[in-house]
């Protein structure tokens, strides 16, 4: 049965070293309810139970705080990843356009090389030497809507 040495050992492990009854039971090769029965008979049991409950509450607060912090961080990481992914997709689209550029787009990028003639068309400056696939003139009598403003279109080059 139980000896005084075993009883003192159990009480010491539980109250001084704060071991769990299941751990003490495994060590002594007895049932945990046997350990609990011995512990409950001691006068320090209620104080120890309150102490352990307070420690559990504090540990739960810390664990909850860490969980919330990690969740927020992972959501932030997901948003950043999605933003970078979207930028990558847009950049890929811009870089994968066909090698042909419309005449109007070319003129917009090189507007200093063109001037308007008497008919209102854009014509390349004669002083410039250019290759054959560069547009020499473009008919600007075609209206190209660039911006919608209160149901009216504003036109630019």
N, C-alpha and C positions, 0 to 999 in steps of 0.2 A: 504494500500500500504506500501511502505517502509518508515521507519522513519529514522531520523539521528542517533538515538541510534542503530538501527539495522545495518545501514551502517557502523558505527564505530565498532560495535561488529564484523561484518563480516571481515572488514579490519584488526582488531586486531588479530582475530583468524588465518587469513591466513598469515599475514606478521610477526607477533611477535611469535605466537605459532606454526606456520608452519603446520597448519591443512590442510587437503585436502578439496577441494570444495565439494566433495560428503559427507564428514563427517559433514561439516558445514550445508549443505542443509538438511541432515537428522535431525540434531539438531533443525533447525528452521522450519522444515516441509515445505520446498519449493523445487523447481526443481533446480538441480545443475547448469543448464545453467543460471539461474537467479543470482546465486552466482558468476559465472565466468564473467558475464556481469558487475557486480559491481567492481570486482577485476581488470579487464582489464582497467577500466577508471582511475585507480590510477597511479601515476608517478613511483612508485616503482615496477611495474609489471615486467618489462624487467629484472631488477637486480635479483628479486626474482626467475624468471624463470631460469636464468642462474645458480643461486645458487642451485636450486633444481636439475637441470640437472647435475651439478658437483657432487652433493651428490649421485645421481643415478648411475653415472659412477663409483664412488668409491665403492659403494655397489655391483655393478655388478662385479668389479675386485675381491673384497673379496669373493663373492659367487663363482666365477669361480675358484679362487685359492683353496677354500675349497673343491669344487667339484672334482678338479684334485687330490688333496691330498687324499681324500676319495677313489677315483677310484684306485689310485696307491696302497693304503693300502689294499683295498679289493683284488686287483690282487695279491699282495704279500701274503695275507692270503690264497688265493686260491692255489697258488703255494706251500706254506708251507703245507697246508692240503693235497694236492695231493702227496707231497713227503712223508709225514708221513703215508698216506694211503698205498702207494706203499711199504714202509718199513714193514708195518704191514702185507701186503699180502705175501711178501717174507718170513718174519719170520714165518707166519702161515704155509707156504708151507714146510719150513725146519723142523718145529716141527711136522708136520702131516705125515712125511714119515712113511712107515710101520716099524714095530719094527725089521724087519730083516735087517741086514747089510751085504753087499757083503763081501766075504773073502778078496778081494783086498782092500776095504775100511777099513776093520778092521786092516789089516796089515799096511796100511799107517798111521793109527792113533796110532798103537802100534809097530812102526818099531824097537824100541830098544829090543823088545822081540824076534825078528827073526834074523837069520843069513843065509848066503848062504852055501849050501852044494857043493860037488864036481861037481854035474850036473848043478849047477846054480839055483836050486830051493830054495825058502825060506822055512826054517824049524824053528819051535819054539825051543827056548832054553830048553834043557832037565831038567835044574835045576828048572824051573818054574812048579808049580802045577797049572793046568788049568782044567776047566770044559769041558765036552764032546763036547759042540757045538762050541768051539773055533777051528779054523782051525789049524791043526798040521803042515801042509806043503801046499805049493801052487806051482804049476808048472809055472815057469817064462819063459818058452820057447815060450809062446804066446806073441806076440808083441802087446802092447796096446798104440795107439797113444795118446799123451797128449798135443802136441803142434805142430801147423803147422808152418813151417819156410821155406819160399821160395820154396814151393812145395815139401819139404822134411819133413818127420815126425821125430820128436825127441821122443825118448822113455825113460821112467823112470820106476821105480819099478812097 
